Amino acid sequence: MTSNNPIQMLEGEHLIIAKVISVVPVLADRLEAGQVVDLKTLHGVIEFLQTFADKCHHDKEEDLLFPALVNKGISKQGCPIGMLTAEHKRGRVLVKELADAADTYQSGDPDAKKAVVKSLRELAALYPNHIWKEDYLLFPLTNKVLSLEEQQALYRQFEQVWERVGLDVHHHLEQFAEGLSESTQVC
């Protein structure tokens, strides 16, 4: 990221998350078609969602952006903060269900494939709408409510989240998203 704009940072992360989420229904389709999905790929998706999407991206929003907006008078309940927080929680539940189902699938349980597909489908339904709400509701609101100085301070705090997660981990997960997206493109 070349600018010190926290919203551009979050929007850039959305693009990376969207790459992984765009592959999720493809994996579900393959499983439903009786094809084998590499467990390394499934576990990579889970790791990406737990670390990049949740610990890096959602933590920035919940721990830093949302409180900054609440301090400016935006309600913690309702739209957009309460709704988005609830969707973050739902995403965590779905990723946990996917992780559990993937572990069972790995052990050879034939019923686990259905649970993996269900979790993948629900994640594929949740994330695009969630990202849209942030891009078109939350971020414009943020730009109107927070001053340039407040946004620059927020950006510095966001950078600290990357450092806490690990810049190497962050970079690795970005590369995973890119590679996953490229490896599942249908020509």
Secondary structure by P-SEA (a helix, b strand, c coil): cccccaaaaaaaaaaaaaaaaaaaaaaaaaaaacccccaaaaaaaaaaaaccccccaaaaaaacaaaaaaaacccccccaaaaaaaaaaaaaaaaaaaaaaaaaaaacccaaaaaaaaaaaaaaaccaaaaaaaacccaaaaaacccaaaaaaaaaaaaaaaaaacaaaaaaaaaaaaaaaaaaccc
